[in-house]
Amino acid sequence: MKADYGNLLKEMRIRAGLTQEQLGAILHYSKSCISKFEKGTKQPSIVTFMEWVYATGEPDRAAVLLFGIDVISNAHHFVNMMFTFWLI
């Protein structure tokens, strides 16, 4: 996992209002291990990644990370497009 992914993992944790120690307790990892994930020096398994997503409540960020898409932006464009068709 690249270092920029580590930054996204860190952002997800911070947005959830969790410390590294708190998230580590939830995921059954040490604070040191959480730090390594966030620095990009250790790669979490897909299972750990999904547990991180659920623990932090950040599925939108996970979609961006995994699929390279902005779910919220795409949904906004879709709604605008549907509204335009409704007006016609």
N, CA, C and O of each residue as an XYZ file, in Angstrom:
352
protein
N       0.854     -1.175      0.000
C       0.000      0.000      0.000
C       0.896      1.232      0.000
O       1.874      1.288      0.745
N       0.575      2.198     -0.812
C       1.389      3.394     -0.937
C       1.196      4.312      0.264
O       0.210      4.215      0.995
N       2.184      5.221      0.449
C       2.132      6.144      1.578
C       0.894      7.034      1.522
O       0.358      7.388      2.573
N       0.417      7.415      0.315
C      -0.770      8.266      0.234
C      -2.003      7.518      0.745
O      -2.929      8.147      1.259
N      -2.032      6.209      0.616
C      -3.124      5.443      1.199
C      -3.058      5.531      2.721
O      -4.081      5.628      3.398
N      -1.851      5.494      3.237
C      -1.676      5.636      4.670
C      -2.249      6.948      5.174
O      -2.863      7.000      6.239
N      -2.044      8.010      4.400
C      -2.608      9.308      4.773
C      -4.128      9.271      4.782
O      -4.761      9.874      5.649
N      -4.714      8.569      3.826
C      -6.177      8.448      3.799
C      -6.682      7.646      4.997
O      -7.715      7.976      5.580
N      -5.957      6.601      5.359
C      -6.341      5.828      6.541
C      -6.299      6.719      7.779
O      -7.183      6.656      8.634
N      -5.267      7.545      7.862
C      -5.138      8.457      8.994
C      -6.287      9.468      9.012
O      -6.874      9.729     10.062
N      -6.602     10.032      7.850
C      -7.718     10.985      7.760
C      -9.028     10.341      8.204
O      -9.823     10.964      8.907
N      -9.248      9.096      7.793
C     -10.466      8.397      8.185
C     -10.547      8.266      9.704
O     -11.603      8.478     10.299
N      -9.421      7.915     10.324
C      -9.390      7.753     11.783
C      -9.655      9.083     12.478
O     -10.442      9.154     13.422
N      -8.997     10.126     12.008
C      -9.147     11.446     12.630
C     -10.568     11.963     12.473
O     -11.134     12.513     13.417
N     -11.154     11.790     11.282
C     -12.529     12.234     11.053
C     -13.512     11.499     11.966
O     -14.556     12.038     12.334
N     -13.163     10.263     12.324
C     -14.017      9.488     13.232
C     -13.804      9.890     14.692
O     -14.522      9.425     15.577
N     -12.820     10.751     14.939
C     -12.559     11.194     16.306
C     -11.874     10.157     17.168
O     -12.024     10.158     18.390
N     -11.118      9.267     16.532
C     -10.440      8.195     17.261
C      -8.941      8.446     17.333
O      -8.343      8.956     16.386
N      -8.344      8.087     18.453
C      -6.888      8.097     18.556
C      -6.368      6.789     17.955
O      -7.135      5.857     17.716
N      -5.071      6.734     17.717
C      -4.481      5.481     17.241
C      -4.706      4.366     18.253
O      -4.966      3.222     17.881
N      -4.608      4.698     19.505
C      -4.807      3.699     20.561
C      -6.248      3.180     20.573
O      -6.474      1.978     20.716
N      -7.223      4.086     20.423
C      -8.631      3.674     20.419
C      -8.941      2.791     19.209
O      -9.600      1.760     19.340
N      -8.462      3.202     18.033
C      -8.714      2.404     16.836
C      -8.013      1.052     16.946
O      -8.554      0.022     16.544
N      -6.807      1.075     17.495
C      -6.078     -0.176     17.702
C      -6.850     -1.140     18.598
O      -6.876     -2.345     18.347
N      -7.475     -0.606     19.636
C      -8.270     -1.453     20.544
C      -9.467     -2.048     19.805
O      -9.803     -3.215     20.008
N     -10.101     -1.265     18.964
C     -11.253     -1.752     18.196
C     -10.834     -2.851     17.225
O     -11.517     -3.866     17.081
N      -9.682     -2.629     16.552
C      -9.227     -3.568     15.517
C      -8.310     -4.668     16.052
O      -7.892     -5.554     15.307
N      -7.998     -4.603     17.359
C      -7.110     -5.576     18.000
C      -5.684     -5.500     17.454
O      -5.035     -6.515     17.202
N      -5.216     -4.244     17.277
C      -3.835     -3.976     16.874
C      -3.232     -3.006     17.875
O      -3.949     -2.276     18.559
N      -1.919     -3.006     17.952
C      -1.236     -2.062     18.835
C      -1.249     -0.663     18.204
O      -1.459     -0.511     17.001
N      -1.024      0.342     19.035
C      -0.914      1.714     18.551
C       0.220      1.808     17.523
O       0.102      2.516     16.523
N       1.303      1.098     17.775
C       2.453      1.085     16.866
C       2.070      0.541     15.488
O       2.511      1.066     14.465
N       1.261     -0.497     15.465
C       0.825     -1.091     14.197
C      -0.079     -0.121     13.430
O       0.054      0.024     12.214
N      -0.987      0.534     14.131
C      -1.856      1.532     13.495
C      -1.006      2.628     12.895
O      -1.276      3.079     11.782
N       0.014      3.067     13.609
C       0.926      4.099     13.122
C       1.629      3.651     11.845
O       1.781      4.437     10.910
N       2.054      2.403     11.802
C       2.729      1.877     10.609
C       1.788      1.829      9.417
O       2.199      2.129      8.296
N       0.531      1.458      9.639
C      -0.452      1.487      8.552
C      -0.587      2.907      8.007
O      -0.603      3.120      6.795
N      -0.683      3.874      8.919
C      -0.893      5.263      8.515
C       0.332      5.873      7.846
O       0.202      6.766      7.010
N       1.507      5.402      8.205
C       2.741      5.891      7.574
C       3.019      5.188      6.252
O       3.872      5.618      5.476
N       2.297      4.111      6.004
C       2.492      3.361      4.767
C       3.650      2.393      4.822
O       4.061      1.857      3.793
N       4.187      2.157      6.015
C       5.299      1.215      6.137
C       4.831     -0.218      6.341
O       5.618     -1.160      6.248
N       3.546     -0.372      6.618
C       2.946     -1.707      6.757
C       1.619     -1.681      6.016
O       0.862     -0.715      6.104
N       1.351     -2.744      5.291
C       0.127     -2.816      4.497
C      -0.929     -3.646      5.208
O      -0.683     -4.802      5.553
N      -2.119     -3.055      5.432
C      -3.183     -3.847      6.053
C      -3.770     -4.839      5.049
O      -3.780     -4.588      3.844
N      -4.250     -5.950      5.557
C      -4.958     -6.894      4.680
C      -6.278     -6.252      4.263
O      -6.687     -5.243      4.837
N      -6.931     -6.822      3.288
C      -8.226     -6.288      2.862
C      -9.241     -6.401      3.998
O     -10.106     -5.537      4.143
N      -9.141     -7.444      4.792
C     -10.045     -7.610      5.940
C      -9.809     -6.490      6.950
O     -10.760     -5.882      7.439
N      -8.549     -6.221      7.260
C      -8.223     -5.136      8.193
C      -8.683     -3.802      7.633
O      -9.219     -2.968      8.363
N      -8.473     -3.600      6.333
C      -8.906     -2.359      5.702
C     -10.419     -2.173      5.849
O     -10.881     -1.086      6.195
N     -11.187     -3.231      5.588
C     -12.645     -3.118      5.696
C     -13.080     -2.919      7.145
O     -14.036     -2.188      7.403
N     -12.400     -3.550      8.085
C     -12.698     -3.315      9.502
C     -12.408     -1.856      9.859
O     -13.151     -1.242     10.624
N     -11.333     -1.308      9.307
C     -10.976      0.102      9.518
C     -12.091      0.998      8.992
O     -12.497      1.955      9.652
N     -12.582      0.675      7.794
C     -13.665      1.446      7.170
C     -14.904      1.441      8.055
O     -15.497      2.492      8.297
N     -15.295      0.275      8.535
C     -16.491      0.179      9.378
C     -16.284      0.865     10.724
O     -17.193      1.516     11.240
N     -15.091      0.721     11.291
C     -14.805      1.327     12.597
C     -14.813      2.851     12.520
O     -15.173      3.523     13.486
N     -14.418      3.391     11.373
C     -14.353      4.848     11.220
C     -15.575      5.431     10.529
O     -15.733      6.650     10.476
N     -16.448      4.567      9.994
C     -17.656      5.047      9.324
C     -17.371      5.834      8.067
O     -18.039      6.831      7.795
N     -16.383      5.400      7.289
C     -15.957      6.131      6.101
C     -16.069      5.298      4.809
O     -15.073      5.148      4.100
N     -17.245      4.760      4.491
C     -17.350      3.954      3.261
C     -17.112      4.756      1.985
O     -16.634      4.205      0.994
N     -17.437      6.047      1.994
C     -17.204      6.863      0.803
C     -15.717      6.976      0.505
O     -15.293      6.867     -0.646
N     -14.937      7.193      1.545
C     -13.482      7.273      1.364
C     -12.931      5.930      0.895
O     -11.995      5.888      0.096
N     -13.494      4.855      1.377
C     -13.042      3.529      0.961
C     -13.293      3.332     -0.530
O     -12.451      2.771     -1.232
N     -14.439      3.785     -1.016
C     -14.754      3.662     -2.438
C     -13.769      4.463     -3.269
O     -13.305      3.994     -4.309
N     -13.449      5.665     -2.820
C     -12.468      6.482     -3.533
C     -11.128      5.762     -3.558
O     -10.467      5.701     -4.595
N     -10.740      5.228     -2.436
C      -9.466      4.548     -2.313
C      -9.404      3.298     -3.189
O      -8.417      3.077     -3.891
N     -10.449      2.488     -3.149
C     -10.440      1.224     -3.872
C     -10.734      1.361     -5.365
O     -10.142      0.670     -6.194
N     -11.660      2.266     -5.694
C     -12.118      2.335     -7.072
C     -11.732      3.615     -7.795
O     -11.955      3.747     -8.998
N     -11.155      4.553     -7.065
C     -10.730      5.798     -7.691
C     -11.895      6.671     -8.122
O     -11.774      7.442     -9.074
N     -13.019      6.559     -7.432
C     -14.185      7.365     -7.788
C     -14.652      8.164     -6.591
O     -14.433      7.785     -5.441
N     -15.285      9.249     -6.878
C     -15.862     10.077     -5.830
C     -17.357      9.791     -5.818
O     -18.103     10.332     -6.634
N     -17.791      8.950     -4.902
C     -19.174      8.485     -4.845
C     -20.138      9.659     -4.689
O     -21.148      9.724     -5.389
N     -19.839     10.577     -3.787
C     -20.732     11.705     -3.528
C     -20.854     12.594     -4.761
O     -21.956     12.993     -5.137
N     -19.738     12.896     -5.378
C     -19.759     13.742     -6.572
C     -20.534     13.071     -7.700
O     -21.328     13.723     -8.377
N     -20.313     11.781     -7.907
C     -21.029     11.065     -8.963
C     -22.521     11.011     -8.672
O     -23.329     11.147     -9.591
N     -22.902     10.816     -7.426
C     -24.317     10.796     -7.061
C     -24.946     12.161     -7.311
O     -26.079     12.247     -7.784
N     -24.222     13.220     -6.997
C     -24.713     14.579     -7.218
C     -24.963     14.816     -8.715
O     -25.996     15.363     -9.101
N     -24.015     14.400     -9.541
C     -24.172     14.553    -10.996
C     -25.363     13.744    -11.502
O     -26.107     14.204    -12.367
N     -25.542     12.540    -10.964
C     -26.653     11.690    -11.374
C     -27.987     12.344    -11.027
O     -28.902     12.363    -11.851
N     -28.101     12.876     -9.817
C     -29.342     13.533     -9.392
C     -29.629     14.742    -10.271
O     -30.772     14.957    -10.676
N     -28.608     15.529    -10.568
C     -28.800     16.686    -11.446
C     -29.254     16.260    -12.837
O     -30.119     16.896    -13.440
N     -28.666     15.185    -13.338
C     -29.036     14.687    -14.656
C     -30.490     14.211    -14.658
O     -31.237     14.496    -15.594
N     -30.891     13.484    -13.607
C     -32.268     12.994    -13.527
C     -33.266     14.164    -13.413
O     -34.349     14.121    -13.996
N     -32.892     15.189    -12.669
C     -33.744     16.355    -12.525
C     -33.930     17.053    -13.874
O     -35.026     17.503    -14.208
N     -32.853     17.134    -14.632
C     -32.916     17.749    -15.959
C     -33.869     16.975    -16.860
O     -34.679     17.580    -17.562
N     -33.786     15.637    -16.852
C     -34.683     14.806    -17.661
C     -36.126     14.967    -17.220
O     -37.040     14.932    -18.044
N     -36.334     15.144    -15.921
C     -37.690     15.310    -15.388
C     -38.290     16.602    -15.919
O     -39.493     16.659    -16.175
N     -37.481     17.637    -16.088
C     -37.965     18.926    -16.566
C     -38.359     18.882    -18.047
O     -39.178     19.681    -18.501
N     -37.783     17.966    -18.777
C     -38.041     17.897    -20.226
C     -39.366     17.292    -20.516
O     -39.742     17.158    -21.680
